[in-house]
Amino acid sequence: MTWTIHNGDCLEVLRTLPAASVDAVVTDPPYGLSFMGKRWDYDVPAVEVWQECLRVLKPGGHLLAFAGTRTQHRMAVRIEDAGFEIRDMIAWVYGSGFPKSHNLDGAWRGWGTALKPALEPITVARKPLGGTVADNVLEHGTGALNVDGCRVGTDGGTRKAGEQKFGWDGSGTGASIRVTPINAGRWPSNLIHDGSEEVVGLFPQAGGGYGVRGKGGQTYASGKGFANTLALTGQEVGYGDSGSAARFFYCAKASKRDRDEGCEGMEERPAFDNPNGSMGGNMGSRSGPRRNHHPTVKPTDLMRYLCRLVTPPGGVVLDPFTGSGSTGKAAILERFNFIGIEREAEYCEIARARISKAERDVSKELL
C-alpha cells in the first residue's frame, strides 16, 4: 500500500496526475451552501474539476461524491456534464440533526421554513466503459461494483435448499424451482442508515423477502407473488432475515474516537474555528474543542464501505477534497492505495496523522 497527500488546489494538482491512473474517486466536496458564509463553499465544484477526475480515472472507474440535499442536483449535473454516466444515488439516512427553521408566531404559529435534515445524498457515477463491462473489468479491473464484498449481513439465517412450487399468483401451484441458500447476506442497496432509534423506527418489522436469480446471472426482486418466476426459470433465493432496517447497511456518524484517532498530541480547537473544509455530515456538532477540528468528518466505516464498493483489489482511490483524511484512512484500512488533495495545510497535517495511524494498524495485523 502507498499513499500521499498533496497540499494545493485540487484542479492544479489533478492536472499533474497521469491519465487513467486511478481506479476510483471517493470524495466529500463542498456542497455550495455558503457554510458559515465561507467563500470556499459558495458553489459546488466546477465542471473542470470533474473533467480532470474523469481523465485520471481508468475506463469504467466509479466516482462517489457526497452532496447536500439542496444542491445535489447541481453536483450531479456538473459531474454528468464532465462526461460521467450517472448510475445511481445512495442516501445516507441518519437520526441526528436539527432543523434550521425560522418559526413563525402569532396567527401563523406552528409554521416554519425548513425540514429536519435526515439524509445526505451520494452521487454514483462512472467513466464510460471501453467495450462491455466484462471486457473492461478484465482489462482495467474497473467498471463493476463489489457486490459480495458489500453484502449486508443477516440475523435470521437463510432458507434451506429444497423444491417449492409457485404459480403466477403465488398460490403454490405451478413450476418447481430450486431454492438456494444464500449465506453471504443481502444485496447492497442505495440506502445506508445510522442505526438510530429514530431511523430504525421508520421501517416496519417484517420478515425477509426473496428474489429470483435468472439463468443469465441477473437477480430480480420479488414480493409475495412470483409472477416473473416462470418466465425467468431461474432460482428463488431467500434471506430469512427480519427486523426492519436490518436489510440495509448501517453506519453512525463519526465518533470522537474515530475523528481524533492518530491525532494525539495535536492542539485541540473548536470544530467551527476553521477557515476552510468541506461541508458535510458532522457540521451540526458542537461538542467542544477537538484535535481533529475539521467540521465535517465522515465516519470511517462508511468510507470503508464506499471504497470497497467501487475499488478493485490493490486499486488506487483518489479524493480531491481530502479534508481531514477520512477517505484515505478508510482506503488504507481496506488495503487500497490512496492519493489525497487538500488546499489547507492544517488539514493535511491532520489527514497525514490519521492515515499514518491506519497504516500502523494494518502493519500490525499483517505481522
C-alpha angles and dihedrals in degrees: 000000000000132000140178137183118213116205106211148070109319096226093051093047094044089057090061094056120095119255117260092009100122129072100199142004115215114174148154103213130181110291098215094240098124089244108209087345091290119160093222091066099046092109143005116264115291124253089252091065092053091045089058090048088052091050096052094044120092116243108284093018116150130233122204114189127177118220143174120262092241096049105029090105091057091048093050094046092052091047089050093046088055089063103268125134111235104228105173146318125248118209118211103201121197138173099218122084135086129237114251092212132155102223118209127225136203118031090355096051109144094038123107144169107242145040124233110268110243108153145038119208122224116202113222111205136163136205109242114271128248098233122317124355091249093051092045093051092049093050103036107012089235137099102070135075124244095241099166091045090057103038115139114243122242128224100195102057124237137283117271123245116264146114120287131174123223127181127201089269096043090252096137096252125104137050121007118241128192111241110217121199114234112199099170096081136246127328109265112258136203091255126082123178138191098234093240120151090243093058098037089051089063091065120079119238104250141147123258120283131222140235139198124238111206128215091257092058097258118137118218128191119235133188129204091312125054100213093152097043098093093045091052094042087199136123127292111225124198130197101194093205126133141182114091112262094023088099093065130069110255131203128165123217119278115291123220089254092052092049097046101036108125093015097092110142095027120122115265116236136171111270092232094051096089136106100218146003138119122297112237153107105348100036092116095058119114100176096138133252119349138176092237096051096173104129099220110045114167118215116262094228091056093048092046090054092049094046090048092049096059107023126085119225111288091007130146120254118201126200113182091184100046101164108171093350105260093145092047093049090050094046093053092047087053090051095249128134117248141208118187132185123196129168098205116074093208091058091046088058092052092045093051091050093050094045092046089055090051090049091052091050092052091048091054091051091051094052 
